[in-house]
Amino acid sequence: MNAPWPDPAFRYLTSALLAKLSADDVANVIVQHVELKVSERGEEDRDEVIAELPSGTKAVYATWLVDTEVNNGGFNQYFYNPYGELAGIALAGYELMGATEYAAVMRAAIATREAERETMKRFYESDDPDAFSESYDHTALGEVDQRYYALGDRIYDVWATFVRERPEAFTS
């Protein structure tokens, strides 16, 4: 039997709940928590919900989105999708968690994205279904992807350590 997703057990993040999480489960629980918050208010209020999250919750959520998107299709995909709008929040999250290597990669990704904004605009705004695939031929974000991939899965330990050392950053 499959548990519901998002699991209502994660509606509230408590110090006791956070202390029990394995490194592999931290982000999953945080994401489910955020999705429950969004579902309570409605998808149209997602940005407001994210803005109101406690700093630790926001940090893990925003950096999880980076991890998911970059591991699926690179920073080009991250910025192409709506979650790219959270790049500044993700950068602040890496900094809050003391993840300096990840923060440096995120800064490079944001700088590259800004430098290429006009070039990439035609691909990102196109109705042509092939435009996204073609956009990869016109970006230097692939180099930044390699820097991210070289960090491996260390982000899981960053999340877990931060949750254990700063549980107050996750509770309202």
Residue, then its C-alpha position, 0 to 999 in steps of 0.5 A: m500500500n502506498a502512503p498518500w503524497p503529500d503525506p499529511a503527517f508532514r503538515y507540521l515540522t517539529s524538532a522531534l520529526l526533523a531529528k528522526l529523518s535520515a539524510d535521504d529523507v530530509a528533502n522529501v519531507i520538506v517538499q511534502h510539507v511545502e506541497l501541503k502548505v500550497s494545497e491549503r492555499g491554492e496553487e495560485d498562491r505558491d509564490e506567497v507560500i514560499a515567501e512565508l516559509p521559515s528560512g530553513t524550510k525555504a532553503v531546503y525546498a529551493t535548493w531541492l528544486v535546483d538539485t531536481e532540475v539540474n540532475n534532470g536536464g541541467f541549469n538550462q532546464y532549471f531556468y527554462n522552468p518556472y522554478g528558475e525564478l527561485a534562483g535567488i532564494a536558492l542561492a540564499g539557501y545555500e549560503l544560509m546552510g553554509a554550502t559554499e561550493y554549491a553557492a559558488v556554482m549557483r552564482a555562476a549559473i545565475a551570472t551565466r543566465e543573466a549574460e545569456r538572457e537576451t540570446m536565450k529569450r527567443f528559445y524560452e518564449s517560443d511556442d515551437p516544441d523544439a526550441f527548448s532542445e535547441s536552446y542547449d546549443h546556445t548556452a554555456l550553462g553546460e559548463v556550470d552543470q559539470r561543476y554541479y555534478a562534480l559535487g556529487d550527492r553532498i547536498y543530502d548531507v548538507w540538508a541533514t546537517f542543517v536540519r539537525e543543527r538548526p531545527e528552529a529554522f524549520t518551525s514557525 
